[in-house]
Amino acid sequence: MEFRYCVRLALLGLSLVMVPGVAPAQNIVKLGMIGEFSGPFAQYGQQILGGMRAYMKIHGDTVAGKKIEIVQKDTGGPSPDVAKRLAQELVTRDNVDILVGFGLTPNALAVAPVATEAKKAMVIMNAATSIITTKSPYIVRVSMTLPQITQPMAIWAAKNGVTKVYTVVADYGPGLDAEKAFTEAFKKAGGEIVGSIHTPLQNPDFGPFIQRVKDAKPEAVFLFLPAGEQGIAFMKGYAERGLAQAGIKLIATGDI
């Protein structure tokens, strides 16, 4: 995921999403950034904010004649209730003009009604589940959607001789979205899904799941997990249980 590229698009597009609620006399646009800055998903928030700051350092902190000010809030991970509360605080207490960030789908979905009620533009910079942009007319996404990645992977796998796949995905919106897109495209291309596992989002023990995959003897496993510690843990288990030696290929997104 090219966070800096996405942030660049977001900042360049701010002049397009500025709404009448922005007071011209202030000459300031306040961005309420909701992200994951602590916990196992901290890299999402850190990279998005780092990309924004890097862009502003190079290109300046003014867009369409207005100075950009960032108000940062930390959800601590996938915490919809926290994300919604922070969004409400940003709108009512900090008087932000635009809500930005959102590394994880559950947090983005929780904030969508807040953006609608407050009539604030909401810029999704990473969360990639397809349905997010349907949840509010005020949402724009500058990053990818999961089918853009997983459907071509499924077609590629089928064209390259893979006929049987076991899917392993995290049990939350993006994982299910990725699995659905991959499965539909793979079956359409003539492939077969021989099994499916949905792993817990918090602190999963991958050992038993990986063994189930190995016992099923697929030609490949399709994997979607949040970036970071989970991917590392799965890859350790994949190596320790000898899936590669058993001829089971790994098909995964760039999060791994």
N, C-alpha and C positions, 0 to 999 in steps of 0.2 A: 504494500500500500504506500503510495508516494504522498505522504502527509503534506510535505512542503508544497507540492504541486496543487493539492486540493486547497490548502490554505491560501495560496496565491489566487486561485480562482475565486475564493470566497471574498477576499479583500478587494479584488478588482470589481466584484459584483455588488459591493455594498451600496454604491450610488444607485443601483437599479432597484434595491429592496428598501431604501429609505422611505419611511411612511410619513404621512402628514403629522403624526405625533411628535416628530423630531422638531424641536424649537430652533428656528433659524438663528435667533439672537444668540444662542449659546455657542454656536459653531463647534459643538462637540457631539460626537456620536459615541454613546456608551454601549460596548458589547458585553453582555452578560455571558461569560463562558462557563458552561457546566461540563465538567469532565472528570475523569478518573485520575487523580493525582497521588493516590496512596493505595496500598493493597496490591494484589497480584496483577491487576490490570493498569497499574500506574503508568506504564509506557504509553498508553493511548493518550491520556491527557498531557503528559510531558512532551510527547512528540508533536502533538497538535499545537500546543502553546509555544513550543520551541520554534516551530515553523512560522507561526504568526510573528513572533518577535524578530526572527531572522529576516523575514520579508520587510517588516517595518524598519529595521535597522538599515537595510540596503535601499529601500525605496521611499522611506519617510513614513510618518504616521498621519498623513493627511490624505483623505479621499474626497473628491468633489468639493474641495474647499473646507472640509470639516475635519477636525482633529479626532483621531480614534483613541478611545480610552477603554482598556480591558478591565473588567471586574471578574475575578477568578473565583470559582466555587468548586469544591471537591465532593464528589458523591461517595468516594471510598470504594467504588466497585459497582456491580450491578445492583442498584438500590433505587427502584422506581419511586418509592415513597419519599426518599431523601431528595431525589432529583426534582420531583414535583414541588416539594417545599422550598428548595433552593430557587427554583424558577419563580415561584410566587414572591419570594423575598426580593429577588433581583428586579422584578417588575414593580412591586409596590414600595419597597424601601430604597432601593438603589436607583430606581427610575431609569433602567437601561432601555435602550431603543431597539436592540436586536439581541436575540438569544442565539448563541453559537456553541460549537463543540460537539459533544455527544459521541463518545467512542463506542458505546454499547447500545444495542437496540432497546432493551427494556427501559432504559433511562429516557431515550428519545420518545418512545411511545407515551411515557408518563407525562412528559412535558407538553405534548401536542395540544391537549385541551387548554392548557394555560396560555399558550401562544394564541389560540383561537379566541379565547375570552378577552384577552388583553389586546388583541389585534396587533401583535408584535411579529415581525418577520423572524423566522427560525431557520438557521443554516446548519444542516447536518454535514459534519466534516469527516465522519468515518462510518458510523453505524450503517450497515449495508442490507438489512432485511428489506425486501421489495415493498412491503405494504406501508412503510413509514410515511412516505409522501402523500398517501391517501388519507391520512389522519387529520390533516389540517390544511386549509387553503393558504396558510401562511408559511408553509414549509418549502424550502428548496434544498436540494442535496447537491453537493459539489464533489462527492466521492462516488464510488462504484455501487452497483447492486450485485448480490451474490450470483444470480443466474448468469450474469455477464462472464463470470469466471468458470462456474461449475458445468454449465451446459457444453461449452467447447471442450472441456476436459473429458466429459463423458463420450462425446463424439470421437475425440482423438483416441481414447482407450479402445473403443470398439473397432476403429479403423486399423489399429495396431495389434489386433489379435486377441484382445482381452474379452472373454465371453462371460465370465462369472465373477461378480464383485460382491464383497461384504461391506456394508456401510457402517461407519462408526462416527457419530456426531454428538456434539454437546447438546444437551436437552434444554435448548432455549431458542428463541426466534430465529437467529441467524443459522444455527445448526440445522434446524428443521427446514428452513428455506433452502439452504445449500443442498441438503439431502433430496428434497423434492425435485429441485431443478436437475440435479445429477441423475436421479433415478428415472425421471421421465425421458430425458434425452438418451440415456443409455439403453433403456428398453426399446425406444423408438428405433435405435440403431441396431437392434437385434440382440442386445445383451440381456443377461439375467442377474437379478439381485438375489443372492442366496441367503442373505441374513441381514439383520439390522440391529444396531445397539445405540441407545441414547444414554450418554454418560452424564452424571450429575455435574452441574456447573461449578459447584464448590467442592474442592478437595476430593476428587475422584481417585479411586484405587483402580488403576488400569490393568493390573495383573490378570484378574479373572476374565475381563473383557477380551484382552489380547489372546488368552488361551482359547476362548470360545471361537474367535476368528480362526486361529490356527487349526482347531479341530474340524472346522467346516471345510477346510481345504479349498478356499476360493483361489482364483488366479491373481486377484488383487484386492486390496482394501481401500475404500474411499474414506478419507479422514477429514473431518472439519472440527477444529478446536480453537478456542480463543488463543491469540498469540501469547507467548510467554511461558510460564512454568508448566502448563499442561502439555504443551507440545514437547517440551524437553522430557517430561516424565513418560509420555507415550513412546517416544523414540528410544528411551532406555529400555522399556519393556519389550519393544519390537525387536531390539537387538538381543536382549537376554533370553527371550523365548524362541529365538531362531527363526523368525518368520521369513527373513530374506533367504536363509539357507533352505527353507522349505519351498522356496520358489514363489512366495506370496509378495507381489509387487505392492508398492505404496503409491497411491494417488492422493495428493493433498494440495490444498490451497497454499498461498504464500505465507499464511500465518504460521505454518510449521517450519 
